[in-house]
Amino acid sequence: MNVEKLSSGYELRVMSKDDFHPLFQTHGRRVFSDETQVFHLIEALSPIEIKKTELLNEKLGTPYILRIGVFKDDEFVGWHMGRQETATSFYMVNSAILPAHQRKGLYGELLKRVVALATQEGFQAITSRHRCTNNAVIIPKLKFGFVITGIEVLDLSGTLVQLSYFPHPTRRKMVDYRVGHIKPDPQIAQLLGLHTTNKSEEFDN
């Protein structure tokens, strides 16, 4: 088991599905019990549709899945679960710290660990989706280096903001250029085949 001991006395443990799932099922219901308007698609599907969904899932092969439990003296107090979405993208599906253990910097430590492990695996983008008012998660992620890369409306959970973290500095810089936050520097100009005549204007603030 991959374990990281924190100075606060907590531990972050990379877990198997068999060890993680029962704990997540128990505590996940507690954490998200007030979210009464979340639409669980499986509840609307027929047995035939469910079977087809399972077969489609099998065709995806064996994507990378990361499960981390947060423990205090062997008590399960938080978690993260994420999975590979594409050959280059890792999706942070679900994270939480139980109320009694919040405001102790645990979410930041968990985020740091997830990003480090996903980057180590070789993923070039780490993404997540959140309710637009979930500042308790959005703000720490923005401070960490995530950027807003989209807003979407899902029938399953409503209006969500998408955040993305790009381990490669060139890709992060390209996002800043795409949204008009920066002007093209020589590297961006070369990558995009841009031709500028006045070099001094490229760096004019």
N, C-alpha and C positions, 0 to 999 in steps of 0.2 A: 504494500500500500504506500502510495506517495503522500508523505505527510510534511506539512510546513508548520513549525511551531512559532507562534507570534509572541512577542514580548509581554503581551497582556495576559498570557496564560491560555489563550484560545489556540485551536489547531484548525488548519485547513487540510482536509483529507480528500484526495482523488479516490472516488469510490466506484465499485462495480455496480451494474444495474441491479443485481440481486440484493446488495446491501443498501443501495440508495432508495430504490423504489418504495419499499414499505414505509420508510421514514418520511419521504416526500408526500406520499398519499395521506398520511396522518396529519402532518403539520401544514401541508398545502391547503387542505380544506379549512383549517382554522384561519390562516392568513387571508384567504380570498373568499371567506364565507359571506361577506357583505356585498360582493360583486354580483348582485342578483340579475343583472341584465347582460351577462355574458352568455352568448349563444354557443352551445356545444353541438357542433355539426352532427356528430354521431347519433345524437338523440332524434334527428330528423330523417336519418337514412333507413332504408329498408334493409333486411338481412342480405339481400342480393347486392345492394349498393355497398354495404359494409364489406362484403367478400371481395368485390371488385377493387375497393380501396386498398384492402390488405394485399391483393395481388399486385397492384400498382406500386405499393410500398416495397414489395419484395424485389421489383425490377430496379430499384434504386441502388441495389447492392449493399455494401456495408460502409456507410459514411462514418466519419470520425464523430464520436460522441464524448462529451466531457461532463462528468458529474462530480461536483465538489461539495462536501459537507463541512459545515462549520461546527466545531465541537468545543465544549467547555467541560472538562472533567468527564468526558465520555457522554455528555448530554448533547443531543442534536439541537442546535440553536439557529441554524441558517443553512442556506444552500445556493448552489448555482447549477443549472442544467443548460447545456448548449449543444449544438450539432452543426456539422458541415452542411452547407446549403449548395455550394458549387465547388469546383476544383480550387477556387481561390478565396471563397467567402465562408466565414464562420458566423453563425447566428446565435446570439445569447437569448435563449428561449425564456428563461425564467430564473429570477434571483430573489431572495428575501432573507431578512434577518428578523427573528422573532422579536416582538415588542420589548420584552424585558432586557434585551441585549443590544438594542439600537443606541445610536449616539455615542458609540465607543470606537468609531473608526473602522468597524468590521467590514462594512460594505466597500470602503476604499481598498482595504487589504484584499478582499475577495475579487474586486475588479482588477486590481494589479495582477493577481495570480492568474485569472482567466486570460487576460491579454497576453501575459508572458507565455503561457502554455500554448495558446492558439498561434502566437507568433512563432514559437519554437517549432510547431508543426509545419509552418510554412504558409499559413493563410495570409493573404494580402489585404483583406478587409474583414473587420469584425463589426457586426451590425446588431442592432436591437430596436425594438418598437415599444413605445410607451404612450399611455394616455397623456394628452397635451398638458394636463395640470399636475402631473406627477413630478413636481419639482424636487422631491426628496431623492429621486434617482437621476433625473435629467441634469440637474445642476452639478452634482459630483462628476458625472460623465463628461460634461462640457469642460469642467476644470481639468479633467484628466487628459483631454485632447480629442475627445469625440467631437464631431461636427454634425449639424443637422443636414440630412441629405434627402429628406422627403416628408410629405404629409400624405396620409392615405386614409380612406374610409373603408372599414371592413364590416361586413355583415355580422361577423363573429364577435367583435369587441368594440366597434365604434370608430371614432376619429383618433388616429395615432400619429405620433411624430417618430420618424425613423432617424436614428443616430448611427454614425459610422466612424470607426477608427481605422486609420491607415498606417500600418507599421512602417511602410516605406516613405521616407520624407518627400520623395519626388511626387508620389501620388497625392499626398496631402497638399503639397504646394499646387498641384494641378487643380485640385478642388477649389482652392482659394482663388486661382485664376479664373476658373469657369464661372464662379459666382460674381466676378468683378471686384473681388477684395484686393487683388494685387495686379500689377501690370506684368506682362511677360518678361522674365529675365532671359539671359542667353540660353539657358538650359531648356526652358519651356519653348522658346522660339525655335530651337533646333528640333525638339521632339515633334512639334506641330508643323514644321516647315514654314514658319513665319519669316518674312523678310522685312527688316526694318532699316530705314535709311538714316535715322537720327538716333544714334545709340544713347545719347544723353537723355532723350525724352523717355526712354524705357524706364529710367530710374527716377523720373521727376515725381516727387510727392505732391 
